[in-house]
Amino acid sequence: MAAVNVLLSKDPEGSGIGTVETPSVKELEQLLNTGRPSCNHADEVWPNLFLGDLVAGHSRFDLWKMGISHILNAAHGTLFCHETHDFYGTTIEYHGVPAHDLPDFDISPFFHSAAEFIHKALTTPGAKIFVHCAVGISRSASLVLAYLMIFHHLSLVEAIQTVKEHRWIHPNQGFLKQLRNLDIQLRRH
């Protein structure tokens, strides 16, 4: 499958300054459809940042073995995802995002708060964070991509490629549109 081409174009204001264009949602979906379509219950996608599903999120023993100190649940309060501090105890810092994996759900208001929680965890010495939703490919992946874009200044394509080196992901079309908008906003600054 053809790789996504990142094109140079004139900026929207017409000043003639070349900018990197954000690929269309269709091009992003083509990029996401490359590679192996499988993953584990948890995969390390960035140093000390694990992305996974509710099976790993519900296994306190596995989380302990991985050395997880922080959890970001991108499906908080939805079916089968009700964890809180009561579930994890005081050794794990928990943050829940009540997102639904629907193309019309607006996950973008959570991009910055989730990115800040991930960043706070990763700048804590010895800390490791586990970001999950039900399956670990759409909601949680979207929040991890937003983190990489916001705090590490990766483009959306670079963030997708970085995560896909370690885990198959596939944010729904609505989330891709929102991530694309974030990419465009971040490039303007």
C-alpha positions in Angstrom: 0.0 0.0 0.0 1.3 3.5 -0.8 2.7 5.5 2.0 1.1 8.8 2.8 2.8 11.6 1.0 3.3 14.8 3.1 3.0 17.7 0.7 4.3 21.2 0.8 1.7 23.8 0.1 1.1 27.5 0.5 -0.4 28.5 3.8 -4.1 29.3 3.9 -3.5 33.0 4.4 -1.6 33.1 1.1 1.7 34.5 2.4 3.6 32.1 0.3 5.4 30.4 3.2 5.6 26.6 2.6 3.9 24.5 5.3 3.6 20.8 5.7 0.0 19.8 4.8 -1.9 17.4 7.0 -3.1 14.4 5.1 -6.8 13.8 4.5 -8.8 11.4 6.7 -8.8 8.9 3.8 -5.0 9.1 3.5 -4.7 8.7 7.3 -6.9 5.6 7.2 -4.6 4.2 4.4 -1.6 4.7 6.7 -3.4 3.0 9.6 -4.3 0.0 7.4 -0.6 -0.8 6.8 1.4 -3.1 9.0 0.3 -6.1 11.1 -3.3 -6.0 12.3 -2.6 -7.4 15.7 -1.5 -6.3 19.2 -1.1 -7.6 22.7 -3.2 -6.6 25.8 -0.5 -4.0 26.4 2.3 -2.6 24.3 5.0 -0.1 25.1 4.6 2.5 22.4 6.9 5.2 23.8 9.4 4.9 26.7 7.4 4.1 29.8 4.1 4.7 28.0 2.0 1.6 27.5 -1.2 1.4 25.4 -3.7 -1.4 25.7 -7.1 -2.8 26.4 -9.4 -3.4 29.4 -8.1 -6.9 29.9 -4.7 -5.5 31.0 -6.5 -2.6 32.7 -8.4 -5.0 34.9 -5.4 -7.0 35.9 -3.8 -5.4 38.9 -1.2 -8.2 38.9 -0.1 -7.6 35.3 0.0 -3.8 35.9 2.1 -4.4 39.0 4.5 -6.6 36.9 4.8 -3.9 34.3 5.6 -1.3 37.0 2.6 0.9 36.2 2.2 3.9 38.5 -0.4 5.9 36.5 -3.5 4.9 34.5 -5.4 6.9 32.0 -8.7 5.1 31.2 -10.2 6.5 27.9 -13.4 4.6 28.5 -14.2 5.6 32.0 -17.8 5.0 33.0 -18.6 3.1 29.8 -19.5 -0.6 29.6 -17.0 -2.7 31.5 -14.7 0.3 32.3 -15.5 1.6 35.7 -12.1 1.6 37.4 -11.3 4.2 40.0 -8.9 4.7 42.9 -11.1 2.3 44.8 -10.1 -0.5 42.3 -6.4 0.3 41.9 -5.7 1.5 45.5 -3.3 4.3 46.4 -0.3 3.0 44.5 -1.6 4.0 41.1 -2.7 7.5 40.1 -5.8 7.3 38.0 -7.4 9.6 35.5 -10.6 8.7 33.7 -12.0 10.1 30.4 -15.6 9.3 29.8 -15.3 8.8 26.0 -17.4 6.7 23.7 -15.9 5.0 20.6 -18.4 6.7 18.2 -17.4 8.8 15.2 -19.7 11.6 16.4 -18.3 11.7 19.9 -16.1 14.8 20.5 -13.0 13.5 22.2 -11.0 16.7 21.4 -11.9 18.5 24.7 -9.9 15.7 26.5 -6.7 16.0 24.3 -4.9 18.6 26.4 -5.9 17.3 29.9 -5.1 13.7 28.9 -1.8 14.8 27.4 -1.0 16.7 30.6 -1.7 13.7 32.7 0.5 11.5 30.5 3.3 14.1 30.6 3.1 14.5 34.3 3.4 10.7 34.7 6.4 10.5 32.3 8.2 13.3 34.0 7.9 11.6 37.4 11.1 9.6 38.1 10.5 5.9 37.8 6.9 6.2 36.7 5.2 4.3 34.0 1.7 5.0 32.5 -0.8 2.6 31.0 -3.4 4.2 28.7 -6.4 2.0 27.8 -9.9 1.8 26.6 -11.9 -1.3 25.8 -9.8 -2.6 22.9 -6.8 -0.2 22.9 -6.9 0.9 19.3 -9.3 3.9 19.0 -10.0 6.1 22.1 -6.8 5.4 24.0 -4.8 5.5 20.8 -6.3 8.9 20.0 -5.2 10.3 23.4 -1.7 8.9 23.0 -1.4 10.4 19.5 -2.6 13.8 20.9 0.1 13.6 23.6 2.9 12.9 21.1 1.7 15.8 19.0 1.2 18.3 21.9 4.3 17.5 24.0 6.8 16.0 21.5 5.7 18.2 18.5 5.3 15.2 16.2 3.0 15.6 13.2 -0.1 13.4 13.2 1.6 11.2 10.6 4.8 10.9 12.7 2.8 10.1 15.8 0.8 7.4 14.0 4.0 5.9 12.6 5.7 6.0 16.0 2.9 4.2 17.7 2.4 1.7 14.8 6.0 0.5 15.2 4.8 -1.1 18.5 1.0 -1.6 18.3 -1.7 -1.7 15.6 -4.1 1.2 16.1 -7.2 2.5 14.3 -8.9 5.5 15.7 -12.4 5.9 14.3 -13.1 8.3 11.5 -14.4 11.0 13.8 -11.4 10.9 16.0 -9.1 11.0 13.0 -10.9 14.2 11.9 -10.4 15.7 15.4 -6.7 14.7 15.5 -6.3 16.2 12.0 -7.8 19.4 13.3 -5.4 19.3 16.3 -2.5 18.8 13.8 -3.5 21.8 11.8 -3.9 24.0 15.0 -0.5 22.9 16.4 1.2 23.7 13.1 -0.2 27.3 13.1 1.6 28.1 16.3 
